Each structure stands twice: as C-alpha cells, then as structure tokens.
Amino acid sequence: MPRTGGLVMPATKRRFSSKLKLKVVLEMLAGEKSPAQIAKAYGVHPNSVMLWKRTLLERGAAIFEGDAGPTNDRRVAELEQLLGKKEVEIALLKNFLGRSE
C-alpha cells in the first residue's frame, strides 16, 4: 500500500458487475458451498457476499413491480411530442429567415 506522510492509504476500491454479484448470491442461495468458499472462488470478501445477499433479499421484489411496457410507451410519447415541437420551431425559424423547402 502506498504511504503518505506516515499514513497508510487504502487500496483502490474494487467494483464488481451486477451480473457477478447475482451469480455469487445465487450460488450462495443454492447452499452447496459456504459463503467463505464462494468468496474465495470469486476473489471477493465474505462480507461482500453476505451484503449482496441481504441486498437481493431486501430489494429483489422491486424487479417484479410494475410493467416496463407503459413506462417505455410513455417515454416514446414524450419523445414524439418533443420532436413535434422541434419541427414546429424549425418551420417557424425557416419562415422567419425567409427560407422555404
């Protein structure tokens, strides 16, 4: 670890992908290996494995809430409306500048 003025600087925090976290937690939930064995296999700290499991159990239900369809439809409608406004603005500017297509 680098030293600065007598202080020991912590190592850079490692980041793990959400896919890896899910894979680790699912393996843990299968119950075939201990959290320590799984952590060692994936090169993560056992506390991280437990934290990811707790997070999945607490927030996992949110995955199934609502339907993504209407949200996407609403966003498309908003973008179409914005596009229409921009087309009107362009037409007004062209008219103002005396240009026509």
N, CA, C and O atoms as a GROMACS GRO file, in nm:
protein
  404
    1MET      N    1   0.084  -0.119   0.000
    1MET     CA    2   0.000   0.000   0.000
    1MET      C    3   0.088   0.125   0.000
    1MET      O    4   0.192   0.128   0.066
    2PRO      N    5   0.047   0.227  -0.075
    2PRO     CA    6   0.127   0.350  -0.075
    2PRO      C    7   0.120   0.419   0.060
    2PRO      O    8   0.018   0.416   0.129
    3ARG      N    9   0.230   0.483   0.097
    3ARG     CA   10   0.235   0.556   0.224
    3ARG      C   11   0.245   0.704   0.194
    3ARG      O   12   0.318   0.746   0.104
    4THR      N   13   0.172   0.783   0.271
    4THR     CA   14   0.175   0.928   0.255
    4THR      C   15   0.185   0.990   0.393
    4THR      O   16   0.092   0.979   0.474
    5GLY      N   17   0.297   1.056   0.421
    5GLY     CA   18   0.313   1.124   0.549
    5GLY      C   19   0.290   1.037   0.670
    5GLY      O   20   0.234   1.083   0.769
    6GLY      N   21   0.330   0.913   0.664
    6GLY     CA   22   0.313   0.824   0.778
    6GLY      C   23   0.175   0.757   0.781
    6GLY      O   24   0.151   0.670   0.865
    7LEU      N   25   0.085   0.796   0.689
    7LEU     CA   26  -0.047   0.734   0.684
    7LEU      C   27  -0.048   0.626   0.577
    7LEU      O   28   0.014   0.641   0.472
    8VAL      N   29  -0.116   0.519   0.603
    8VAL     CA   30  -0.129   0.413   0.505
    8VAL      C   31  -0.256   0.439   0.426
    8VAL      O   32  -0.365   0.446   0.482
    9MET      N   33  -0.241   0.452   0.293
    9MET     CA   34  -0.357   0.477   0.206
    9MET      C   35  -0.423   0.344   0.173
    9MET      O   36  -0.353   0.247   0.142
   10PRO      N   37  -0.554   0.337   0.177
   10PRO     CA   38  -0.621   0.212   0.144
   10PRO      C   39  -0.610   0.183  -0.006
   10PRO      O   40  -0.592   0.274  -0.087
   11ALA      N   41  -0.620   0.058  -0.039
   11ALA     CA   42  -0.615   0.017  -0.180
   11ALA      C   43  -0.739   0.071  -0.251
   11ALA      O   44  -0.840   0.100  -0.187
   12THR      N   45  -0.730   0.082  -0.382
   12THR     CA   46  -0.843   0.128  -0.461
   12THR      C   47  -0.959   0.031  -0.444
   12THR      O   48  -0.941  -0.091  -0.448
   13LYS      N   49  -1.078   0.085  -0.427
   13LYS     CA   50  -1.196   0.003  -0.407
   13LYS      C   51  -1.230  -0.071  -0.537
   13LYS      O   52  -1.244  -0.010  -0.643
   14ARG      N   53  -1.243  -0.201  -0.526
   14ARG     CA   54  -1.277  -0.282  -0.643
   14ARG      C   55  -1.426  -0.275  -0.667
   14ARG      O   56  -1.504  -0.269  -0.572
   15ARG      N   57  -1.464  -0.276  -0.792
   15ARG     CA   58  -1.605  -0.275  -0.829
   15ARG      C   59  -1.637  -0.405  -0.902
   15ARG      O   60  -1.558  -0.453  -0.984
   16PHE      N   61  -1.752  -0.460  -0.870
   16PHE     CA   62  -1.794  -0.585  -0.932
   16PHE      C   63  -1.922  -0.560  -1.010
   16PHE      O   64  -2.006  -0.480  -0.970
   17SER      N   65  -1.937  -0.629  -1.121
   17SER     CA   66  -2.056  -0.612  -1.205
   17SER      C   67  -2.178  -0.670  -1.134
   17SER      O   68  -2.167  -0.757  -1.048
   18SER      N   69  -2.293  -0.619  -1.173
   18SER     CA   70  -2.417  -0.670  -1.113
   18SER      C   71  -2.439  -0.816  -1.150
   18SER      O   72  -2.497  -0.892  -1.072
   19LYS      N   73  -2.392  -0.857  -1.268
   19LYS     CA   74  -2.407  -0.997  -1.310
   19LYS      C   75  -2.325  -1.089  -1.219
   19LYS      O   76  -2.371  -1.196  -1.180
   20LEU      N   77  -2.203  -1.046  -1.185
   20LEU     CA   78  -2.120  -1.126  -1.096
   20LEU      C   79  -2.183  -1.135  -0.957
   20LEU      O   80  -2.186  -1.242  -0.896
   21LYS      N   81  -2.233  -1.022  -0.909
   21LYS     CA   82  -2.296  -1.021  -0.777
   21LYS      C   83  -2.414  -1.118  -0.773
   21LYS      O   84  -2.430  -1.194  -0.677
   22LEU      N   85  -2.497  -1.114  -0.877
   22LEU     CA   86  -2.612  -1.203  -0.882
   22LEU      C   87  -2.567  -1.349  -0.887
   22LEU      O   88  -2.623  -1.434  -0.819
   23LYS      N   89  -2.466  -1.376  -0.968
   23LYS     CA   90  -2.415  -1.513  -0.978
   23LYS      C   91  -2.365  -1.563  -0.843
   23LYS      O   92  -2.393  -1.677  -0.804
   24VAL      N   93  -2.292  -1.479  -0.772
   24VAL     CA   94  -2.238  -1.515  -0.641
   24VAL      C   95  -2.353  -1.543  -0.543
   24VAL      O   96  -2.351  -1.643  -0.471
   25VAL      N   97  -2.452  -1.453  -0.540
   25VAL     CA   98  -2.564  -1.469  -0.447
   25VAL      C   99  -2.645  -1.594  -0.480
   25VAL      O  100  -2.686  -1.666  -0.389
   26LEU      N  101  -2.671  -1.620  -0.607
   26LEU     CA  102  -2.747  -1.739  -0.645
   26LEU      C  103  -2.672  -1.866  -0.605
   26LEU      O  104  -2.733  -1.964  -0.561
   27GLU      N  105  -2.540  -1.863  -0.621
   27GLU     CA  106  -2.461  -1.979  -0.578
   27GLU      C  107  -2.469  -1.997  -0.428
   27GLU      O  108  -2.474  -2.109  -0.378
   28MET      N  109  -2.471  -1.886  -0.356
   28MET     CA  110  -2.481  -1.893  -0.211
   28MET      C  111  -2.618  -1.947  -0.169
   28MET      O  112  -2.628  -2.029  -0.078
   29LEU      N  113  -2.723  -1.900  -0.236
   29LEU     CA  114  -2.858  -1.945  -0.203
   29LEU      C  115  -2.879  -2.093  -0.235
   29LEU      O  116  -2.964  -2.159  -0.175
   30ALA      N  117  -2.800  -2.144  -0.329
   30ALA     CA  118  -2.810  -2.288  -0.361
   30ALA      C  119  -2.767  -2.372  -0.241
   30ALA      O  120  -2.812  -2.486  -0.226
   31GLY      N  121  -2.680  -2.316  -0.155
   31GLY     CA  122  -2.644  -2.383  -0.031
   31GLY      C  123  -2.542  -2.494  -0.043
   31GLY      O  124  -2.520  -2.568   0.053
   32GLU      N  125  -2.479  -2.507  -0.160
   32GLU     CA  126  -2.382  -2.614  -0.177
   32GLU      C  127  -2.244  -2.580  -0.121
   32GLU      O  128  -2.166  -2.669  -0.088
   33LYS      N  129  -2.215  -2.448  -0.110
   33LYS     CA  130  -2.086  -2.404  -0.058
   33LYS      C  131  -2.109  -2.300   0.050
   33LYS      O  132  -2.215  -2.237   0.055
   34SER      N  133  -2.010  -2.283   0.135
   34SER     CA  134  -2.019  -2.181   0.239
   34SER      C  135  -1.989  -2.045   0.176
   34SER      O  136  -1.927  -2.037   0.070
   35PRO      N  137  -2.033  -1.937   0.243
   35PRO     CA  138  -2.001  -1.803   0.193
   35PRO      C  139  -1.850  -1.782   0.176
   35PRO      O  140  -1.806  -1.716   0.082
   36ALA      N  141  -1.771  -1.838   0.266
   36ALA     CA  142  -1.625  -1.824   0.258
   36ALA      C  143  -1.570  -1.894   0.134
   36ALA      O  144  -1.481  -1.842   0.067
   37GLN      N  145  -1.622  -2.012   0.102
   37GLN     CA  146  -1.577  -2.085  -0.016
   37GLN      C  147  -1.613  -2.009  -0.144
   37GLN      O  148  -1.532  -1.999  -0.236
   38ILE      N  149  -1.733  -1.956  -0.147
   38ILE     CA  150  -1.778  -1.881  -0.264
   38ILE      C  151  -1.695  -1.755  -0.280
   38ILE      O  152  -1.652  -1.721  -0.390
   39ALA      N  153  -1.673  -1.685  -0.170
   39ALA     CA  154  -1.595  -1.562  -0.174
   39ALA      C  155  -1.454  -1.589  -0.226
   39ALA      O  156  -1.402  -1.513  -0.308
   40LYS      N  157  -1.393  -1.697  -0.179
   40LYS     CA  158  -1.259  -1.731  -0.224
   40LYS      C  159  -1.257  -1.765  -0.373
   40LYS      O  160  -1.166  -1.727  -0.445
   41ALA      N  161  -1.359  -1.838  -0.418
   41ALA     CA  162  -1.367  -1.877  -0.558
   41ALA      C  163  -1.378  -1.757  -0.652
   41ALA      O  164  -1.325  -1.759  -0.762
   42TYR      N  165  -1.446  -1.652  -0.608
   42TYR     CA  166  -1.467  -1.534  -0.692
   42TYR      C  167  -1.374  -1.418  -0.657
   42TYR      O  168  -1.379  -1.313  -0.720
   43GLY      N  169  -1.289  -1.437  -0.557
   43GLY     CA  170  -1.194  -1.333  -0.520
   43GLY      C  171  -1.258  -1.212  -0.456
   43GLY      O  172  -1.215  -1.098  -0.479
   44VAL      N  173  -1.362  -1.235  -0.376
   44VAL     CA  174  -1.429  -1.125  -0.305
   44VAL      C  175  -1.425  -1.152  -0.155
   44VAL      O  176  -1.394  -1.264  -0.112
   45HIS      N  177  -1.456  -1.052  -0.078
   45HIS     CA  178  -1.457  -1.068   0.067
   45HIS      C  179  -1.588  -1.136   0.109
   45HIS      O  180  -1.693  -1.105   0.052
   46PRO      N  181  -1.583  -1.226   0.206
   46PRO     CA  182  -1.706  -1.292   0.252
   46PRO      C  183  -1.814  -1.193   0.300
   46PRO      O  184  -1.933  -1.219   0.283
   47ASN      N  185  -1.772  -1.081   0.358
   47ASN     CA  186  -1.871  -0.980   0.399
   47ASN      C  187  -1.946  -0.924   0.279
   47ASN      O  188  -2.065  -0.893   0.289
   48SER      N  189  -1.876  -0.911   0.166
   48SER     CA  190  -1.941  -0.861   0.044
   48SER      C  191  -2.049  -0.958  -0.002
   48SER      O  192  -2.158  -0.918  -0.043
   49VAL      N  193  -2.017  -1.087   0.006
   49VAL     CA  194  -2.114  -1.190  -0.034
   49VAL      C  195  -2.240  -1.178   0.051
   49VAL      O  196  -2.352  -1.183  -0.001
   50MET      N  197  -2.223  -1.162   0.181
   50MET     CA  198  -2.338  -1.150   0.271
   50MET      C  199  -2.417  -1.022   0.244
   50MET      O  200  -2.540  -1.022   0.249
   51LEU      N  201  -2.346  -0.914   0.216
   51LEU     CA  202  -2.410  -0.786   0.187
   51LEU      C  203  -2.492  -0.796   0.058
   51LEU      O  204  -2.605  -0.747   0.053
   52TRP      N  205  -2.436  -0.859  -0.045
   52TRP     CA  206  -2.508  -0.873  -0.171
   52TRP      C  207  -2.632  -0.960  -0.153
   52TRP      O  208  -2.736  -0.933  -0.214
   53LYS      N  209  -2.621  -1.063  -0.070
   53LYS     CA  210  -2.737  -1.150  -0.044
   53LYS      C  211  -2.847  -1.069   0.026
   53LYS      O  212  -2.964  -1.076  -0.012
   54ARG      N  213  -2.809  -0.992   0.127
   54ARG     CA  214  -2.906  -0.911   0.200
   54ARG      C  215  -2.973  -0.810   0.107
   54ARG      O  216  -3.094  -0.789   0.113
   55THR      N  217  -2.893  -0.748   0.021
   55THR     CA  218  -2.947  -0.650  -0.074
   55THR      C  219  -3.048  -0.715  -0.167
   55THR      O  220  -3.154  -0.658  -0.193
   56LEU      N  221  -3.016  -0.832  -0.218
   56LEU     CA  222  -3.108  -0.903  -0.308
   56LEU      C  223  -3.237  -0.938  -0.236
   56LEU      O  224  -3.346  -0.921  -0.291
   57LEU      N  225  -3.226  -0.986  -0.114
   57LEU     CA  226  -3.345  -1.025  -0.041
   57LEU      C  227  -3.432  -0.904  -0.004
   57LEU      O  228  -3.555  -0.914  -0.001
   58GLU      N  229  -3.368  -0.789   0.023
   58GLU     CA  230  -3.443  -0.669   0.058
   58GLU      C  231  -3.505  -0.600  -0.062
   58GLU      O  232  -3.618  -0.552  -0.056
   59ARG      N  233  -3.431  -0.595  -0.172
   59ARG     CA  234  -3.476  -0.518  -0.288
   59ARG      C  235  -3.520  -0.601  -0.406
   59ARG      O  236  -3.563  -0.547  -0.508
   60GLY      N  237  -3.511  -0.732  -0.394
   60GLY     CA  238  -3.542  -0.821  -0.505
   60GLY      C  239  -3.684  -0.809  -0.556
   60GLY      O  240  -3.708  -0.826  -0.676
   61ALA      N  241  -3.779  -0.779  -0.469
   61ALA     CA  242  -3.918  -0.769  -0.510
   61ALA      C  243  -3.940  -0.654  -0.608
   61ALA      O  244  -4.033  -0.659  -0.689
   62ALA      N  245  -3.856  -0.552  -0.603
   62ALA     CA  246  -3.870  -0.438  -0.693
   62ALA      C  247  -3.852  -0.477  -0.839
   62ALA      O  248  -3.903  -0.410  -0.928
   63ILE      N  249  -3.781  -0.586  -0.864
   63ILE     CA  250  -3.762  -0.634  -1.001
   63ILE      C  251  -3.896  -0.665  -1.066
   63ILE      O  252  -3.914  -0.645  -1.186
   64PHE      N  253  -3.990  -0.715  -0.987
   64PHE     CA  254  -4.117  -0.760  -1.041
   64PHE      C  255  -4.228  -0.657  -1.030
   64PHE      O  256  -4.341  -0.684  -1.071
   65GLU      N  257  -4.198  -0.541  -0.974
   65GLU     CA  258  -4.300  -0.438  -0.960
   65GLU      C  259  -4.324  -0.368  -1.091
   65GLU      O  260  -4.231  -0.341  -1.168
   66GLY      N  261  -4.451  -0.338  -1.117
   66GLY     CA  262  -4.486  -0.260  -1.236
   66GLY      C  263  -4.458  -0.336  -1.364
   66GLY      O  264  -4.410  -0.449  -1.364
   67ASP      N  265  -4.491  -0.270  -1.472
   67ASP     CA  266  -4.472  -0.328  -1.604
   67ASP      C  267  -4.389  -0.229  -1.684
   67ASP      O  268  -4.423  -0.111  -1.691
   68ALA      N  269  -4.283  -0.274  -1.744
   68ALA     CA  270  -4.193  -0.185  -1.818
   68ALA      C  271  -4.260  -0.132  -1.945
   68ALA      O  272  -4.218  -0.030  -1.998
   69GLY      N  273  -4.362  -0.200  -1.994
   69GLY     CA  274  -4.429  -0.159  -2.118
   69GLY      C  275  -4.482  -0.017  -2.114
   69GLY      O  276  -4.442   0.064  -2.197
   70PRO      N  277  -4.572   0.018  -2.020
   70PRO     CA  278  -4.626   0.153  -2.017
   70PRO      C  279  -4.520   0.260  -1.996
   70PRO      O  280  -4.531   0.370  -2.050
   71THR      N  281  -4.418   0.230  -1.918
   71THR     CA  282  -4.311   0.326  -1.896
   71THR      C  283  -4.241   0.357  -2.027
   71THR      O  284  -4.213   0.473  -2.058
   72ASN      N  285  -4.213   0.254  -2.105
   72ASN     CA  286  -4.149   0.274  -2.235
   72ASN      C  287  -4.243   0.346  -2.330
   72ASN      O  288  -4.199   0.435  -2.404
   73ASP      N  289  -4.371   0.310  -2.330
   73ASP     CA  290  -4.470   0.377  -2.416
   73ASP      C  291  -4.480   0.524  -2.381
   73ASP      O  292  -4.488   0.609  -2.469
   74ARG      N  293  -4.480   0.555  -2.252
   74ARG     CA  294  -4.489   0.693  -2.206
   74ARG      C  295  -4.367   0.772  -2.253
   74ARG      O  296  -4.379   0.886  -2.297
   75ARG      N  297  -4.250   0.711  -2.244
   75ARG     CA  298  -4.126   0.778  -2.286
   75ARG      C  299  -4.127   0.803  -2.437
   75ARG      O  300  -4.085   0.909  -2.482
   76VAL      N  301  -4.174   0.707  -2.514
   76VAL     CA  302  -4.183   0.725  -2.659
   76VAL      C  303  -4.279   0.839  -2.691
   76VAL      O  304  -4.250   0.921  -2.778
   77ALA      N  305  -4.392   0.846  -2.622
   77ALA     CA  306  -4.489   0.954  -2.645
   77ALA      C  307  -4.427   1.090  -2.612
   77ALA      O  308  -4.448   1.188  -2.684
   78GLU      N  309  -4.350   1.097  -2.502
   78GLU     CA  310  -4.284   1.222  -2.466
   78GLU      C  311  -4.184   1.264  -2.573
   78GLU      O  312  -4.177   1.381  -2.609
   79LEU      N  313  -4.108   1.169  -2.623
   79LEU     CA  314  -4.008   1.200  -2.726
   79LEU      C  315  -4.075   1.241  -2.858
   79LEU      O  316  -4.025   1.330  -2.926
   80GLU      N  317  -4.186   1.177  -2.893
   80GLU     CA  318  -4.259   1.216  -3.014
   80GLU      C  319  -4.313   1.358  -3.000
   80GLU      O  320  -4.311   1.435  -3.096
   81GLN      N  321  -4.363   1.392  -2.882
   81GLN     CA  322  -4.414   1.527  -2.858
   81GLN      C  323  -4.300   1.629  -2.870
   81GLN      O  324  -4.318   1.734  -2.931
   82LEU      N  325  -4.186   1.598  -2.813
   82LEU     CA  326  -4.070   1.687  -2.821
   82LEU      C  327  -4.026   1.703  -2.966
   82LEU      O  328  -3.993   1.814  -3.009
   83LEU      N  329  -4.025   1.594  -3.041
   83LEU     CA  330  -3.988   1.600  -3.182
   83LEU      C  331  -4.084   1.690  -3.260
   83LEU      O  332  -4.042   1.768  -3.345
   84GLY      N  333  -4.212   1.679  -3.231
   84GLY     CA  334  -4.312   1.765  -3.296
   84GLY      C  335  -4.287   1.911  -3.266
   84GLY      O  336  -4.296   1.995  -3.355
   85LYS      N  337  -4.256   1.943  -3.142
   85LYS     CA  338  -4.228   2.082  -3.103
   85LYS      C  339  -4.106   2.134  -3.178
   85LYS      O  340  -4.105   2.248  -3.225
   86LYS      N  341  -4.003   2.052  -3.189
   86LYS     CA  342  -3.881   2.094  -3.258
   86LYS      C  343  -3.908   2.116  -3.407
   86LYS      O  344  -3.852   2.208  -3.466
   87GLU      N  345  -3.991   2.032  -3.468
   87GLU     CA  346  -4.026   2.051  -3.609
   87GLU      C  347  -4.099   2.183  -3.630
   87GLU      O  348  -4.075   2.251  -3.729
   88VAL      N  349  -4.187   2.220  -3.536
   88VAL     CA  350  -4.258   2.347  -3.545
   88VAL      C  351  -4.159   2.463  -3.530
   88VAL      O  352  -4.167   2.561  -3.605
   89GLU      N  353  -4.066   2.451  -3.436
   89GLU     CA  354  -3.966   2.556  -3.417
   89GLU      C  355  -3.881   2.574  -3.542
   89GLU      O  356  -3.853   2.687  -3.582
   90ILE      N  357  -3.842   2.465  -3.604
   90ILE     CA  358  -3.761   2.472  -3.727
   90ILE      C  359  -3.840   2.539  -3.838
   90ILE      O  360  -3.787   2.624  -3.910
   91ALA      N  361  -3.968   2.502  -3.853
   91ALA     CA  362  -4.051   2.562  -3.956
   91ALA      C  363  -4.068   2.712  -3.933
   91ALA      O  364  -4.063   2.791  -4.027
   92LEU      N  365  -4.087   2.752  -3.806
   92LEU     CA  366  -4.101   2.895  -3.775
   92LEU      C  367  -3.972   2.971  -3.804
   92LEU      O  368  -3.975   3.082  -3.857
   93LEU      N  369  -3.860   2.912  -3.770
   93LEU     CA  370  -3.730   2.977  -3.796
   93LEU      C  371  -3.705   2.991  -3.946
   93LEU      O  372  -3.655   3.093  -3.992
   94LYS      N  373  -3.738   2.887  -4.020
   94LYS     CA  374  -3.721   2.893  -4.167
   94LYS      C  375  -3.811   3.003  -4.224
   94LYS      O  376  -3.769   3.078  -4.312
   95ASN      N  377  -3.934   3.012  -4.174
   95ASN     CA  378  -4.028   3.114  -4.221
   95ASN      C  379  -3.975   3.253  -4.184
   95ASN      O  380  -3.982   3.345  -4.265
   96PHE      N  381  -3.924   3.268  -4.067
   96PHE     CA  382  -3.872   3.394  -4.019
   96PHE      C  383  -3.752   3.439  -4.103
   96PHE      O  384  -3.736   3.557  -4.132
   97LEU      N  385  -3.668   3.342  -4.141
   97LEU     CA  386  -3.550   3.375  -4.220
   97LEU      C  387  -3.581   3.386  -4.369
   97LEU      O  388  -3.493   3.418  -4.449
   98GLY      N  389  -3.706   3.358  -4.407
   98GLY     CA  390  -3.748   3.371  -4.546
   98GLY      C  391  -3.709   3.254  -4.633
   98GLY      O  392  -3.702   3.266  -4.755
   99ARG      N  393  -3.685   3.141  -4.572
   99ARG     CA  394  -3.650   3.022  -4.649
   99ARG      C  395  -3.771   2.932  -4.659
   99ARG      O  396  -3.858   2.931  -4.571
  100SER      N  397  -3.777   2.857  -4.765
  100SER     CA  398  -3.881   2.755  -4.779
  100SER      C  399  -3.819   2.633  -4.842
  100SER      O  400  -3.716   2.642  -4.910
  101GLU      N  401  -3.879   2.521  -4.820
  101GLU     CA  402  -3.822   2.396  -4.875
  101GLU      C  403  -3.872   2.371  -5.013
  101GLU      O  404  -3.836   2.271  -5.074
   0.00000   0.00000   0.00000
